[in-house]
Structure formats: structure tokens, C-alpha cells
Amino acid sequence: MLERDKNYMVKNKNFKIEEVVSIPPSLFKSMKGQYFVGQTDNLLVGNNLNAWAALSNPMNSFVNLYTNVFTISNFSDEYLTAEIWLNTTIPENSIISNKVSPTNTALDPLPKNQVDIRFLSATDMVPINGINVYERIVPPNTTLVSEEDGKFIEGPGGSYVLVIKSTSSNLANVIVALGWWEKPNC
């Protein structure tokens, strides 16, 4: 027997429709105080010089790093190439960004990130190990956004690195922003 209930028909009046809420992983991790965002300072690339931006998971962090998103803002008229490397050695003279925050700022005390954003500007250094898993073109005067949804997971001592290059002799200004979550690995 069909019974009319609001705007749909049901065969059995005992049938119950239940609402299910789907929470994206990044929101769920933010609610738990495990999601972080941050950016590099202004980076220079061009004239045979590269820029590096990395999520660096220290050996003693006791967390796994889940890369969620990166953006590359290209403030120049030049086309750039971004190489994405996994677990390459980050130059020792790279700088640790102080522009990092948990996304859930309602928590008290605020969570502290274990993973660092490291960067290096205007260098001729290139990766010597690890693996270049893919590349992206960054058009002029554009922000490239790439959502990775946490599928790249690096344990302690691992890294997710963007090496930005230009074939131009002109210097380009670039800022890289990253979003990630951290989960204890023990």
C-alpha cells in the first residue's frame, strides 16, 4: 500500500528516512585541533634560481603528516613550473615559517603544529634524492590551487616539497601556502 508523506511516496509507512551528515576530513581534523595552515615569505625564482617550499615532518615528531592542499601565488608575468617531490632532503639553510596557525582557534590552549613549513628563495640547489611525483604549470598573475585531500602521507623524517622553477631571466615573486593535518603515529 502506498502512502503519501509530504512530497514523496512510500510503500511502507514504517520506513524511516534518516538524515546523515557528512563531514569533510579537513573540517573533522580542524574540530579535533589537528589541522594547520600557513605560508612562506615572498620567494624569488628565475634567472637560473629556484625556490623551495616544504612541509617538513621532523624525525622526532611522533606524527604522520597528511598533505591536504597547496597554493602557489605567482605575482609575475612569467610562467613557472612547480615540481612536487616526496621525501627529498630539504636544504639545511632553509627557513622555518612563523606564519603557521591551527585552523581551529576556538581551542584553549591552541594546538601546536609538529610539522614545519620550510622555505628557501633564490637558490641554485635542486633535489638530490626523493622522488618527483608530478609537476604543475603556474600561469602568470595567478594562484594555482591543488587539493590533495590528505592522500600524501609522510611519517617522521618525511617531507612534501614544492620546487618552483622558471626558464626566464626575470625574477618572479611567489608565495606558497599549505594546509595539512597531523595524526599521532603511535
N, C-alpha and C positions, 0 to 999 in steps of 0.2 A: 504494500500500500504506500503510495506516495503522499507525503505531507509537505505542505508549503511552509517554509520557515524563512521569514524575511525575503531575501532575493534569490534563494536557491531552493532546489527540490531535494529532499532526502527520502530514501526508501524506508529507513528505519528511524523512528523518532528517538530511539535510544542512542543513536550515533551522535557523538560529541566532537565538535571541531575545537582543537586546542591551539592556542597561539604559541608559536615557538620563536624565540628571539635568537638571532644570530649576531654574535659579537665578533667583529674582525680581530684577528690576533693582536694587531698593534694596539687597539683600544684595550683589550684584555690585559696585555702586558703593561700598558700605561696605568691601568687601575691598580695593578699589583706593585707599581713603583719600579718596574724592570725595563721601561722604555726610555731611551735617551735620544736627544738630537743635539747637533752642534755644527759648527762650520770652521773653515780655515780662515786665516787672514787673506788679504789680497795676494794672489800668486802671479808671478810673471813667467811667461812662456814665449818662446820664439828665438830667432837668431841662433839656432842650434842648442837652445837651452830648454830643459823640461821642467815641469812642476810635478810634485808628488802630493797626494792626499791619501791618508790611510786610516782605517780602523785597525788599531794595533791591540791585540789581546796579550797582556803581559804573561810571562811564564808562570807567575805566582798568583794569578787572578782567581783561580778556582771557579771560573765561569766559562760557559760557552757563549760565543758571540754569534748572533743571528742578524745578518745584514738585511735590512728591510728596504731602504730607499737611499738613492743619492741624487743630488742635483749638481749640475755644473753650469754656472752662470758665466757666459762669455761676453765680456764688455768691449769686445773689439770688432773690427771689420774683417777679421781673419777666420777661416775655417780651421778648427782644431780637431785633433784625434785624441780620444781617451782610451787607453789600454787598461783593461781590468785584469789584475793579477791576484792570484791566491798564494798566500804563504811565501811571498818573496821577502828577502831581508830588507828592512827599511833602513835607509842611511842613518848612521849614528848622530849626525849633526842636524837631524830633523827636529822640528819644534813641536811641543805638545800644546794643542789649542786650549785656551782658557774660556772659549766660547761654547761651552757644553752645559746642558741642563737636563734634568729629568723632565718628562712631559707632564707628569702629574705633580704639580706644585702645590696641591692641596694637602699633601702628606707632611707630617711633622714628626720627626725630623725629615728633611729631604733625603731621598736616596742618593748615594754616591756611586757614580759610574766606576767600574773597574777597567773597562776598555777605554783607550785613549784615541783621540783624533790627533794624528801626527801629520805634519806637512813640511814641504821643502820647496822653495821657489828658486827659479833661475839656476838650475844645476845641469851639468852635463852627465850626471850619473844616470845609469839605466839599470833595470833589474838584472841580477846575475844568477838568480835561481827562482824557484817557484814556477808557476805556470800562468801564461797569458791565456785566459779563458775566452775572452771576447773583446771586441773594440766597438766604439761608438763615435760617430761624427758629431761634432758640436758646431752648429751653424753660427755665423756672426750675430752678435747682438741678440742672443737667445739664451734661455735657460733650458737645458736638457734635463728631463726627469726620467729616472729609471726605477721602477718599483720592483724589488726583488722578493718581497713577501717572506723574508726570513729563510729562504731556501739555501743560502750560503752560510754554512755553519763552520766556524773556526774555533778550535779548542785553545787552551792556554798555549802561548807561544805562536799562535797563528795570526794571519793578517788578511785584510781585504784592501787592496791597494789600487788607486787610480793614478796612472802615469799619463800626464797630459802633454801632448806634443804639438808643434806647429812646424810647417815647412817654410813659413815666411821668415824674412829677416826682420820684420817688425815685431815688437814686443806686444803681447796681448795680456790683458788683465783678466784674471779668472778667480772666482770664489767657488769652493766646493762645500756643499752641505750634506750631512749624512744622518740617517736615522737607523737605530738598531735596538735590539733588546738583548738582555743578558740573563742567563739562567744558570744557577749553580750546576756544576757538572759532577758533583759527588753524591 
